[in-house]
Amino acid sequence: MSWDPYSALGVSRSATAEEIRRAYRTLAKDLHPDVRPGDKQAEERFKRATAAFNMLSDPTTKARFDRGEIDADGNERMGFGGRARQGARAHAGAGAGAPGGEPFDLGDIFSDLFGSGVGGARGYARMRGRDIRFTLEIDFLDAVNGARRRISLAEGRTLDVAIPAGVESGQVLRLKNQGGAGVQGGPSGDALVELNVRPHAFFRREGQDIHMDLPISLTEAVEGARVQAPTASGPVTLTIPAGSNTGKTLRLKGKGVAGQGDQFVRLQVVLPEAPDEELKKFLRKWPGRDYVPSRPVG
């Protein structure tokens, strides 16, 4: 369960902008590392309070959190969509303004608390921006071969995302310095892109290998043939041996994920849907019509 920024500041959800500012000032005065040097627990509480202040002082992120669209870390909640545009909105402008529209300057707050001549307090006001997280859906072939995709962020920016060949669902790409803006000149956070690979119509991935079923006609199965078979890198010519049955698997070396694995093609003999009288007549006279290999018994 995510933490609650209101609880971190010790204010109610109906708190005004000034009440939020005042609560943060009180906590910062007590917990700042310059006040409690070496106290790791106080430092973590100070960081959490600062993160809460960053969220609640930004009218956009505060409103989205209050509506339940994002959690305290800026992640999209279930039921509110996982599109890149939505997820990237969370905390992109953390610390930029107050609910009433007036800008909040953490440097001014620390200056009020510790004085402008306190270098340590002033320096600590330079904080790294928040990471933004979102999910990007990509096609199966993009995951196998690699691709570049352009996504739009909430504030109007666009990002070109390089998708490495061979990625899988759940893998997270880190885009350095593409997250929320830093505070008081601090470095920007990162954009964390979790990939979700859409299933393919007929390809299946197993490790570095790709599997598929290939329908063939009865004539191709009996006499053998050369047919076109799809692969992740484009169609190839596949030789079907004469006398092939359903379930026979052919291997295409080097046609797996990112050229590392192989592709396995399982043949499926398909009879015509419409009854064929000539085929029926032939089968009645065919000596091997009752042959069934490896039929299970009991």
N, C-alpha and C positions, 0 to 999 in steps of 0.2 A: 504494500500500500504506500502511495507517495506521501511525502511530508506536506504540512500545511503552512504556507507563508504567513497567514494571519497569526497562527499559534507561535511561529518563530519570532514574530515581533510582539506578541502578547496583546494584540488588538482584536476587536470584533470585526465581523464582516461589514458592518455599517460604519466603520471608522472613516473619518474625513481625511483628506490629503494632509492636513496639518497634524492630525493625530498620528498618522503613519510616520510622518517626518519626525515628530517629537519622540515617538517610541523608538525609532531607530537611533536618534541622537543619544537617548538614554543608554541603550544597549552598547552602542559604539564607545561611549565614554567609559563604560565598565569593562568591556571585553577586548578593546583594541590591543594588538600585540605590543604596542609601545607602553601600554599600561600594565600588561601582564606578560612580560617577556618570558619565553620558554614554556608558557602554559598552553600546551597543545589542545586541551579540551576547550579552553576559552577561545583559542584561535579558530577552532572548528565552529563554535557557536557564533563567533563574529562573522565568519564566512557565510554561514547559513542565514544570519540576519541580513547581511548585505545582499545575498541572492534574493531574499524575500522582499527587501526594499526595492531592488531593481525591478522585480516583477510588478509589485503593487504601485510603483511610481510611474509605470508606463500604462497609459489608459487602454491601449489595445490589448496587451497581454493580461492586464487585470480583468478586463471585461470578458475575455475568452475563458480565463480561469473561473470567474464567477459563474459563467454559463455552463461550466463543466466540459468545455471543448478540449482543454489541455490540462495536464497535471502540473504540479509545481516545477517540474523540470522542463516543461515546454513540450512534452510528448503528447501526440494526439490520443484522445481517449477513444475506446471502442464505441462505434455508433456515430462518430463525427467525421469519418473519412480519413484515409491515409494518403491522400494525394500530396505530391511534393509541394505544391503551392501552399496548401493548408499547413502542413507540418513545419515548413520553413518559416512561417510567420511568427511562430512562438519565440519570443525573446530576441527577435532580430534587432529591436531597438531598446533593449533593456537599459534602464537607467536614463532614458532620453527625456522623459517628461513626467509630470505629476498628473493625477486624475483630474485636477482642475485646469490643466493645460499649461501651468507654469513649469519651467525647467528646473530640475533638481541637480545640483552640482555637489557630488560627494566631496570634492576638494573644499568647497565652501563649508560644508558641515564639519570636516576635520579641522579646518582652519579655526572655526568657531570654538571647537572643543579644545584644541591643543595649541592654537596660535600659529600664525603663518611661519614662524621661524623654526618650528619643530620639523626637521627634515625627515625623520622616520615616519611621523604621522602623515606628512604630505606625500612621502614616497609610497606609503602603503595605499594611498587613494588610487594609484595607478593599478587598476585591476584588469585582468584578462576578461574578455567578453565571454558570454555563455555559448556553449555548443548548441547548435540546433540539430534536431533529429527529424528525419522523415523517411518514408518508404517509397522506393521507386520500383514500379513494375516494369519488367523487361521481357522481351520475347525469348523463347528457348534458344533460337539460333544466335541471338545477340550474346547470350550467356556462354554458348559454346565457342563462338568465333571471336568474341570481343566486338565492341562498337563504341561510338561516341553519341551521347544524347544531350540535348540542351533542355534545361529545365528553368522555369520561371519562379522566382521567389516573390514573397508577398510585397516587398518594398519596391518592386519593379526591376530588380537585378535579374540577370540570367547567368546560369552556370553551365559550362560545358563539362559533362561528366564522362571521363574515360572509363569504360567498362572493360576490365581485363578479360582475355579469353579464359574460359574454364571456371568462371564464378558459379556459385550455387545460391539457392534461396537461403536467406538468413545471414549471408556474408555482409559485412559492413565496410563501406568505403569511407575513408576519412579525407575530407578536402580541407587542407590547412588554411587557416585564416579566412574562411568563408562563412563563419558563423556570426554571432552577435558582435556588435562593435564594442571595443574595449572602453573602460571608464578612465577618464583623465589621461588619455593618451596611451593607455595600456593596449596590449596586442589583442587582435580580434580572436574570437573563439573559432572552432572548427565546425564544418558541416559534416554530420555523420549520416551517411546514406545506406539504409538497410535495403538490400535487394530482394525482390520477390519474383522468381522466374515463373512465368506462365507456362502451363503444360502445352505440349505440341500435339498436333492432330494425330500423328502416327509415330514420332520418335519418342523413345524412353531412354533415360540416362541411368546407367548403373556404374558408379565410379567414373572411370575415364572412358568407358565403353558406351556405345549407343546401340540400342536394339530397336527393331521394327519388324512388323509382319508384312509380307509382300504377297498379294493375291496373284495367282497364275492360273491359266486355263488348263483343262484336262489335256489338251493336245501338247501344250508346252511341257507339262509334267511327264507325259509318256514319251514324247519324241526328243525332249530337250530343246533349248532355245537360247537366244541372246536377247535380253530385255533391258530396258532402261530402269534403273533403280535410283531413288533419291538418296542423297547423303547430305550432311550438314554443310558441306563445301560445294555442293552442286551434283547433278545427276552423273552416274557412271553406267557403263555397260556391264551387265552381270550375266555370266554364263550359267544356265540352269542345266545340270546333267540330265540325260535321258533317264526315265524311270524314277523321278523324284516324287516323294510322297509329302503330304502335309506334315509339317513338323521338321522337315529337313532344314538345317541351318547352314547358311553360307557365310563366310568371313571375308570382310573387306579390310585389309590391313591398313593401318594409319588413317582410317576414316572416322576415328572416334573424336573425343572432346579435344579441341585445340590441336588436332593431329597427333595426340599422345596415345590414345587408345585405339581400338578397332570398332568397326560396325558389324553387327551380327544381323543377318537377314533370315528370318524364319519364313519358309514358304507355306502358303495356304492354297491348296488346290480348290478352285471354285467352279462348280458346275453351273451351266446356264439356268436361269430362273424358269424360262419357258420350257415345257416338255419337248424333248427332241426324239421323234419316233425312230429316226435312223440310228441314234445312239442306243435306244432301247433294244432295237433289233440286233445290233452288234453285240451288246452285252449278253443277250440270251444265248448267243452262239459262242461267246468267249469262254475258253476253257478255265481261265483263272477267275471267273466272276465271283466264286464263293470263297476265295482266299482272304482270310483275315489274320494278319500277323500279330502275335503276342496278345491275344485276347485274354483278359484276366478271368480267372476261374475262382468262384467261391470267395 
